[in-house]
Amino acid sequence: MSSRIYDLVIVGGGAAGLMAAALAAETDSRVILLEKNEQCGRKLLLTGKGRCNITNGRSWEDFKNHIHPDSGFFRPSFMAFSNKDTVEFFNKIGLGTVEERGSRIYPASGKSSDVRDALESRIKSSSNVEVLYRSEVISVEVLQNGVFRLDVLSLAGKMSMTVLAAKSVIIATGGLSYPATGSTGDGYSFAQRLGHTVVPTRPSLTALIPFNYNFSLSGLILRNVSLSLIVDGGVVQEEFGEVAFTKGGIEGPLGFRVSRRAVDALDEGKKVEVEIDCKPAVPEQELKCRIEREYVHGLRLSRFIEHFLPLQAVKPFMDAHPSLTVSSLPVRLKHWRIPIKTYVDYRRAVVTAGGVDLREISRKNMESKIVPGLYFAGEVVDLDADTGGYNLQIAFSTAASAVRSALSDYADRN
Ligand SMILES: Cc1cc2nc3c(=O)[nH]c(=O)nc-3n(C[C@H](O)[C@H](O)[C@H](O)COP(=O)(O)OP(=O)(O)OC[C@H]3O[C@@H](n4cnc5c(N)ncnc54)[C@H](O)[C@@H]3O)c2cc1C
């Protein structure tokens, strides 16, 4: 084992690991960040379509409704390092920010690479935090004296194994989604080997694939519609906004918002449908009167429907309702039901639901209740959120909680 004992080893240089290391750079502690890729933050670069929606400016009262499965667990981390603290921190390290529609906050430059680079510059400006790239942690063990032993496979240059010793460890290895970015679920096995339970993982914020999906819908965006998720015949969730049809299936803000529950219901073998109300602002009776008033006898129904739907949607809408008539049109426009067959897997799911069981982690400081000195931050824990900057805030807040406790608590524990 290396003779150097680090105060803290951070495993994974994604959003959470980079934030933990950047905050550690404000201390004198000996810290090392290990990232298995040749660069940090590969997923961070993809976020917000390359613009990185860093956080959301809403108050906790609103913010908490977007956190799953237990916003109460997340509350202390958020209070200790909130969305406002995130913005202040980035501004302090030289990254300007802007707030846009839906209180979404982005870097002013519009470039996710600037977020990653700002964090890395802060880390590299310190003399106490080292960063090792192409360094994959293979195992994390705790020795009898409470010190951690980490086996690290170095892929930089000649392949070699190194053993590191640390007083504390933060596991920030992410989830399973977009595995090509390095998030391959390694943290779950480290946690399990150290005695933790992992709540079964599944993709979330992912596209729903209808039965006999009509690919001609791909590219269509329906705005100002409402979308209901129907499980075994009953409405379980209703959302208003924008639905996007892509090559993958039904997504966009509304599709993603219902995907968490839809995935669980599909996994449980339940019947899942979504229902689109194309005219949510107009009651059905009023729509019926309007259609009766405006329909000119002899006009092809497909031409008439162009008044109510974008052109691209007309044929798939007609295909979905083979016996459509003028009199059934209002009810069909208000209740366009699409049976869902399955969902897109981790390769294109934005986040992973499930993860290290919250009951075994202290909500106060993200420390394991099983192994003192072991911390978790980011998507590896059983926390996930809706789109809108909430997931990165989970990563930043939990990282801040963990690092502050890890670097102040060791003296108290020994
Ligand atoms: C396409 C896309 C767009 C998104 N857009 C947004 C957005 O705009 N706003 C938002 O809030 N959220 C967004 N998210 C979600 C957000 O990116 C994640 O929730 C967040 O990155 C999780 O951070 P993390 O640090 O926990 O994990 P990750 O960012 O996944 O980082 C984990 C890191 O650990 C490294 N690692 C893994 N195992 C090991 C090991 N054994 N040894 C060493 N290193 C290891 C990985 O290589 C990786 O770099 C988006 C996600 C995707 C996929």
The ligand as an SDF file (V2000), in Angstrom:
LIG
                    3D

 53 58  0  0  0  0  0  0  0  0999 V2000
  -27.9780   13.5730  -22.0320 C   0  0  0  0  0  0  0  0  0  0  0  0
  -28.1120   14.0430  -20.6130 C   0  0  0  0  0  0  0  0  0  0  0  0
  -28.4650   15.3590  -20.3650 C   0  0  0  0  0  0  0  0  0  0  0  0
  -28.6140   15.7930  -19.0320 C   0  0  0  0  0  0  0  0  0  0  0  0
  -28.9120   17.1170  -18.8080 N   0  0  0  0  0  0  0  0  0  0  0  0
  -29.0500   17.5550  -17.5270 C   0  0  0  0  0  0  0  0  0  0  0  0
  -29.2660   18.9440  -17.2610 C   0  0  0  0  0  0  0  0  0  0  0  0
  -29.2190   19.7970  -18.1580 O   0  0  0  0  0  0  0  0  0  0  0  0
  -29.4700   19.3070  -15.9680 N   0  0  0  0  0  0  0  0  0  0  0  0
  -29.4570   18.3940  -14.9350 C   0  0  0  0  0  0  0  0  0  0  0  0
  -29.6760   18.7870  -13.7840 O   0  0  0  0  0  0  0  0  0  0  0  0
  -29.1590   17.0940  -15.1640 N   0  0  0  0  0  0  0  0  0  0  0  0
  -28.9470   16.6630  -16.4170 C   0  0  0  0  0  0  0  0  0  0  0  0
  -28.6380   15.3400  -16.6420 N   0  0  0  0  0  0  0  0  0  0  0  0
  -28.4250   14.4360  -15.4830 C   0  0  0  0  0  0  0  0  0  0  0  0
  -27.0370   14.7090  -14.8450 C   0  0  0  0  0  0  0  0  0  0  0  0
  -26.0700   14.7800  -15.8620 O   0  0  0  0  0  0  0  0  0  0  0  0
  -26.6490   13.6090  -13.8650 C   0  0  0  0  0  0  0  0  0  0  0  0
  -27.6730   13.4550  -12.9130 O   0  0  0  0  0  0  0  0  0  0  0  0
  -25.3270   13.9640  -13.1770 C   0  0  0  0  0  0  0  0  0  0  0  0
  -24.2890   14.0350  -14.1130 O   0  0  0  0  0  0  0  0  0  0  0  0
  -24.9630   12.9470  -12.0920 C   0  0  0  0  0  0  0  0  0  0  0  0
  -23.7070   13.3100  -11.5820 O   0  0  0  0  0  0  0  0  0  0  0  0
  -22.7580   12.2340  -10.8780 P   0  0  0  0  0  0  0  0  0  0  0  0
  -21.4880   12.9340  -10.5680 O   0  0  0  0  0  0  0  0  0  0  0  0
  -23.4890   11.5660   -9.7940 O   0  0  0  0  0  0  0  0  0  0  0  0
  -22.5050   11.1170  -11.9640 O   0  0  0  0  0  0  0  0  0  0  0  0
  -21.7890   11.2220  -13.3900 P   0  0  0  0  0  0  0  0  0  0  0  0
  -21.8950   12.5900  -13.9390 O   0  0  0  0  0  0  0  0  0  0  0  0
  -22.3220   10.0920  -14.1560 O   0  0  0  0  0  0  0  0  0  0  0  0
  -20.2380   10.9820  -13.0510 O   0  0  0  0  0  0  0  0  0  0  0  0
  -19.7240    9.7660  -12.5690 C   0  0  0  0  0  0  0  0  0  0  0  0
  -18.2360    9.7310  -12.9010 C   0  0  0  0  0  0  0  0  0  0  0  0
  -17.6280    8.6530  -12.2000 O   0  0  0  0  0  0  0  0  0  0  0  0
  -16.6810    8.0320  -13.0610 C   0  0  0  0  0  0  0  0  0  0  0  0
  -16.5120    6.6320  -12.5800 N   0  0  0  0  0  0  0  0  0  0  0  0
  -17.4410    5.6550  -12.5660 C   0  0  0  0  0  0  0  0  0  0  0  0
  -16.9350    4.5300  -12.0310 N   0  0  0  0  0  0  0  0  0  0  0  0
  -15.6350    4.8130  -11.7070 C   0  0  0  0  0  0  0  0  0  0  0  0
  -14.5750    4.0440  -11.1340 C   0  0  0  0  0  0  0  0  0  0  0  0
  -14.7200    2.7600  -10.7980 N   0  0  0  0  0  0  0  0  0  0  0  0
  -13.3670    4.6540  -10.9380 N   0  0  0  0  0  0  0  0  0  0  0  0
  -13.1740    5.9520  -11.2990 C   0  0  0  0  0  0  0  0  0  0  0  0
  -14.1390    6.7090  -11.8640 N   0  0  0  0  0  0  0  0  0  0  0  0
  -15.3600    6.1540  -12.0500 C   0  0  0  0  0  0  0  0  0  0  0  0
  -17.3390    8.1110  -14.4260 C   0  0  0  0  0  0  0  0  0  0  0  0
  -16.3960    7.9490  -15.4710 O   0  0  0  0  0  0  0  0  0  0  0  0
  -17.9650    9.4990  -14.3800 C   0  0  0  0  0  0  0  0  0  0  0  0
  -17.0740   10.4900  -14.8580 O   0  0  0  0  0  0  0  0  0  0  0  0
  -28.4340   14.8890  -17.9440 C   0  0  0  0  0  0  0  0  0  0  0  0
  -28.0500   13.5660  -18.2170 C   0  0  0  0  0  0  0  0  0  0  0  0
  -27.8900   13.1480  -19.5280 C   0  0  0  0  0  0  0  0  0  0  0  0
  -27.4500   11.7300  -19.7820 C   0  0  0  0  0  0  0  0  0  0  0  0
  1  2  1  0
  2  3  1  0
  2 52  2  0
  3  4  2  0
  4  5  1  0
  4 50  1  0
  5  6  2  0
  6  7  1  0
  6 13  1  0
  7  8  2  0
  7  9  1  0
  9 10  1  0
 10 11  2  0
 10 12  1  0
 12 13  2  0
 13 14  1  0
 14 15  1  0
 14 50  1  0
 15 16  1  0
 16 17  1  0
 16 18  1  0
 18 19  1  0
 18 20  1  0
 20 21  1  0
 20 22  1  0
 22 23  1  0
 23 24  1  0
 24 25  2  0
 24 26  1  0
 24 27  1  0
 27 28  1  0
 28 29  2  0
 28 30  1  0
 28 31  1  0
 31 32  1  0
 32 33  1  0
 33 34  1  0
 33 48  1  0
 34 35  1  0
 35 36  1  0
 35 46  1  0
 36 37  1  0
 36 45  1  0
 37 38  2  0
 38 39  1  0
 39 40  1  0
 39 45  2  0
 40 41  1  0
 40 42  2  0
 42 43  1  0
 43 44  2  0
 44 45  1  0
 46 47  1  0
 46 48  1  0
 48 49  1  0
 50 51  2  0
 51 52  1  0
 52 53  1  0
M  END
$$$$
